[in-house]
Amino acid sequence: MLPSSNHFTRAVVYILLAILLFDLQGVIIKFLGERYPVQQLAAFRNIFGLIPSMLVLFLSREWHSRGRLLKIRQWRLGLVRGLFIAIAQFCFYLSITKMELATASTLTYISPVLITLLSIPILKHDVGLWRWMAVAIGFVGVLIIMAPGTEVFTPYSLLPIVASLGYSLSTVCVKLFDDHVPTALINMYASIGALMGALAILFATTGYLGVETSQDWLLLLAMGLVGGFAVLSLINAYRLTRPANLSPYEYFGIPFAFVLGWIFFDEAPFEKLIPGVFLIVAGGMLIAWRERKRRVDATPVITE
């Protein structure tokens, strides 16, 4: 077995790769969003994103060792998770077509705070004083960036928050699956549910718009593959170490999005992000610190 330090190093590489791929996917969506409805982009994201999802499943040793089962007891929950993701995708994709890439991406990093709040009614978790402080700090950061009540505020600023809520719900619901269900199979059900949800949103609203060029087809394919492999990298990262160990590295997505927005779209929203971005990061870091400390305190001391 590899030393634990090597596991952690690999996990950090995977999480940074996943974050970069997610932001690159955002660049493609923002570019295509000028010509195609985001509902259609979300549908294609999930169609082509099934390729990496199937790859993850069929390469999963855990799935093969359990007899390659495809049906799970909580299949409805698996599909509902996908619906949460479809709603989140629609809201986030629309937000990055209406806002700066870095601003929309930064607002989604309220997710650690939302996961903490959602874990109370769904998982019956107790939240102590430190975590409530983190929740308050994170929300203050979001409010500073959104600037409600000022001329800077736009209703589109709410979309990344709704997207983050959808993603957070899907994350919390993972804990409700039976322990023996392979992670790859849970991911496959989510991908199918997200595709069903995206198609329903598409045909209930704008309908299908013909793809104009072969270049656009390539970009749509790239969007799905990039997003799918980002999920694959994310899964690999969290299987190598505890989530609390990786939380601080997730915030590299903010400078990644800022640099990509500046390169491709000439965006540099310093005045919108500062100082709110620091409070959002501080809230998430505080939650990660408390989670790590709780696990350390709960570990028994072994003496010889």
C-alpha positions in Angstrom: 0.0 0.0 0.0 1.2 3.5 -0.7 2.2 5.7 2.2 -0.6 7.9 3.5 1.4 11.0 2.4 1.3 9.7 -1.2 -2.4 9.2 -0.9 -2.9 12.7 0.3 -0.6 14.2 -2.5 -2.6 12.3 -5.1 -5.9 13.4 -3.6 -4.7 17.1 -3.8 -3.7 16.6 -7.4 -7.1 15.1 -8.2 -9.1 17.8 -6.4 -7.1 20.6 -8.2 -7.6 18.9 -11.5 -11.4 18.5 -10.9 -11.7 22.2 -9.9 -9.8 23.3 -13.0 -11.9 21.1 -15.3 -15.2 22.4 -13.7 -14.0 26.0 -14.4 -13.0 25.1 -18.0 -16.5 23.6 -18.4 -17.8 27.0 -17.2 -15.8 28.8 -19.9 -17.4 26.5 -22.6 -20.9 27.1 -21.2 -20.4 30.8 -21.1 -19.2 30.8 -24.7 -22.0 28.6 -26.0 -24.6 30.3 -23.9 -24.5 33.3 -26.3 -26.1 31.1 -29.0 -27.9 28.3 -27.3 -30.3 28.1 -24.3 -28.7 26.9 -21.1 -31.4 24.2 -20.8 -30.0 22.6 -24.0 -26.5 23.0 -22.8 -27.4 21.2 -19.5 -29.0 18.4 -21.5 -25.9 17.9 -23.7 -23.7 18.1 -20.6 -25.5 15.2 -19.1 -25.7 13.2 -22.4 -22.0 13.3 -23.1 -21.2 13.3 -19.4 -22.6 9.7 -19.2 -19.5 8.5 -21.0 -17.1 9.3 -18.0 -19.9 8.1 -15.6 -20.1 4.7 -17.4 -16.3 4.6 -17.4 -16.1 5.1 -13.7 -18.7 2.4 -13.1 -17.1 -0.2 -15.3 -13.6 0.5 -13.9 -14.8 0.3 -10.3 -13.3 -2.7 -8.5 -15.9 -2.2 -5.8 -18.8 -2.6 -8.3 -17.2 -5.7 -9.9 -16.5 -7.3 -6.5 -20.2 -6.9 -5.6 -21.4 -8.8 -8.6 -21.9 -5.9 -11.1 -25.4 -5.2 -9.7 -27.2 -2.3 -11.4 -30.4 -2.1 -9.3 -30.2 -0.6 -5.8 -32.8 -0.5 -3.1 -32.9 3.3 -3.0 -33.0 3.8 -6.8 -35.7 6.6 -6.4 -33.3 8.6 -4.2 -30.5 8.1 -6.7 -32.7 9.6 -9.5 -33.9 12.4 -7.2 -30.3 13.4 -6.5 -29.9 13.7 -10.2 -32.9 16.0 -10.3 -31.3 18.2 -7.7 -28.2 18.3 -9.9 -30.2 19.2 -13.0 -31.8 22.1 -11.3 -28.4 23.2 -10.0 -26.9 23.0 -13.4 -29.7 25.1 -15.0 -29.3 27.8 -12.4 -25.5 27.9 -12.5 -25.3 27.7 -16.3 -27.7 30.6 -16.5 -25.8 32.6 -13.9 -22.5 32.4 -15.7 -24.1 33.6 -19.0 -25.5 36.7 -17.1 -22.6 37.4 -14.7 -18.9 37.4 -14.6 -17.5 33.8 -14.4 -15.5 34.5 -11.2 -18.5 36.1 -9.4 -20.9 33.3 -10.2 -18.3 30.7 -9.3 -17.5 32.4 -6.0 -21.1 32.5 -4.9 -21.4 28.8 -5.3 -18.7 28.3 -2.6 -21.3 28.9 0.0 -22.0 25.2 -0.4 -20.0 24.1 2.8 -22.3 26.4 4.8 -25.4 25.1 3.1 -24.3 21.5 3.6 -23.9 22.2 7.3 -27.4 23.7 7.5 -29.0 20.8 5.5 -27.3 18.2 7.6 -29.5 19.3 10.6 -32.9 18.3 9.2 -31.8 15.6 6.8 -29.0 13.8 8.7 -30.0 14.9 12.2 -26.6 16.3 12.9 -25.8 18.6 15.8 -24.2 21.9 14.9 -22.2 23.6 17.5 -21.2 27.2 18.1 -18.2 27.2 15.9 -20.1 25.9 12.9 -22.9 28.4 13.5 -20.2 31.1 13.5 -18.9 29.7 10.2 -22.4 29.8 8.7 -22.9 33.4 9.7 -19.5 34.4 8.3 -20.2 32.7 5.0 -23.6 34.3 4.6 -22.2 37.8 5.4 -19.6 37.2 2.6 -22.4 36.2 0.2 -24.4 39.3 1.1 -21.5 41.6 0.5 -20.9 40.2 -3.0 -24.6 40.2 -3.9 -25.0 43.7 -2.4 -28.9 43.6 -2.1 -30.5 47.0 -1.9 -27.9 48.6 -4.1 -27.8 49.3 -7.8 -25.1 46.7 -8.1 -27.6 43.9 -7.1 -29.2 41.8 -9.8 -31.7 39.0 -9.4 -29.2 36.8 -11.3 -27.1 36.9 -8.2 -29.5 34.5 -6.6 -29.0 31.8 -9.2 -25.6 30.6 -7.9 -27.1 30.3 -4.5 -29.9 28.2 -5.7 -27.4 26.1 -7.7 -25.3 25.6 -4.6 -28.4 24.6 -2.7 -29.1 21.9 -5.4 -25.5 20.6 -5.3 -25.5 20.6 -1.5 -28.7 18.6 -1.4 -27.2 16.0 -3.7 -24.1 15.9 -1.5 -26.0 15.5 1.8 -28.3 12.8 0.3 -25.3 10.6 -0.5 -25.2 9.7 3.3 -28.7 8.2 3.0 -27.6 5.4 0.7 -26.9 1.9 2.1 -23.2 1.6 2.9 -22.7 -1.4 0.6 -23.8 0.6 -2.5 -20.7 1.4 -4.6 -19.9 5.1 -5.1 -19.7 4.6 -8.9 -23.2 3.2 -9.0 -24.6 6.1 -7.0 -22.9 8.4 -9.4 -24.4 6.6 -12.4 -27.9 6.9 -11.0 -27.3 10.7 -10.4 -26.1 11.1 -14.0 -29.2 9.4 -15.4 -31.5 11.4 -13.1 -29.7 14.6 -14.1 -30.2 13.8 -17.8 -33.9 13.1 -17.3 -34.3 16.3 -15.3 -32.4 18.4 -17.9 -34.4 17.0 -20.8 -37.7 17.7 -18.9 -36.6 21.3 -18.2 -35.5 21.7 -21.9 -38.7 20.5 -23.5 -40.9 22.3 -20.9 -39.3 25.6 -21.7 -37.4 26.5 -24.8 -37.4 23.2 -26.7 -34.5 22.0 -28.9 -32.5 24.4 -31.0 -30.5 22.9 -33.9 -26.7 23.0 -33.4 -25.2 25.3 -36.0 -21.7 24.1 -36.7 -19.4 21.1 -36.3 -17.3 23.3 -34.1 -20.2 23.7 -31.7 -20.7 20.0 -31.7 -17.1 19.6 -30.6 -17.5 22.1 -27.9 -20.7 20.4 -26.7 -18.8 17.1 -26.6 -15.9 18.7 -24.8 -18.3 20.3 -22.3 -19.7 16.9 -21.4 -16.4 15.1 -21.2 -14.7 17.8 -19.3 -17.5 18.0 -16.8 -17.7 14.2 -16.6 -14.0 13.7 -16.0 -14.1 16.5 -13.4 -16.6 14.4 -11.4 -14.3 11.4 -11.9 -11.4 13.3 -10.5 -13.5 14.6 -7.6 -14.6 11.0 -6.7 -10.9 9.8 -6.9 -9.9 12.7 -4.6 -12.4 12.0 -1.9 -11.8 8.2 -2.0 -8.1 8.9 -1.1 -8.6 11.0 2.0 -11.2 12.7 4.2 -13.3 15.5 2.7 -12.2 17.9 5.5 -8.6 17.5 4.4 -9.5 18.7 0.9 -11.9 21.5 1.6 -9.2 24.2 1.7 -8.0 23.2 -1.8 -11.5 23.6 -3.3 -11.2 27.3 -2.9 -8.5 27.3 -5.6 -11.5 27.3 -7.9 -12.0 31.0 -7.2 -8.6 32.2 -8.6 -8.9 29.6 -11.4 -12.3 31.1 -12.4 -11.0 34.6 -12.1 -8.0 33.9 -14.4 -10.0 32.1 -17.0 -12.7 34.8 -17.0 -10.0 37.4 -17.5 -8.3 35.4 -20.3 -11.4 34.5 -22.3 -13.9 37.2 -21.5 -11.8 40.2 -20.3 -13.5 40.1 -16.8 -11.8 41.3 -13.7 -14.5 41.9 -11.0 -12.2 42.8 -8.1 -14.6 45.3 -6.6 -17.4 42.8 -6.5 -15.5 40.0 -4.9 -13.5 41.8 -2.2 -13.9 41.5 0.7 -16.9 39.1 0.5 -14.8 36.3 -1.0 -12.5 36.3 2.0 -15.5 35.8 4.3 -16.9 32.9 2.2 -13.5 31.2 2.3 -13.2 31.8 6.0 -16.5 30.3 6.7 -15.7 27.2 4.7 -12.3 26.9 6.2 -13.7 27.1 9.7 -16.1 24.3 9.0 -13.3 22.2 7.6 -11.2 22.9 10.7 -13.9 21.9 13.0 -14.6 18.7 11.1 -10.9 17.7 11.2 -10.7 18.6 14.9 -13.8 16.5 15.7 -12.4 13.5 13.9 -9.0 13.9 15.7 -10.7 14.2 19.1 -12.8 11.1 18.4 -9.8 9.0 17.4 -8.8 6.7 20.3 -5.2 6.9 21.6 -3.4 3.6 21.2 -0.7 2.8 23.7 1.7 -0.2 23.7 
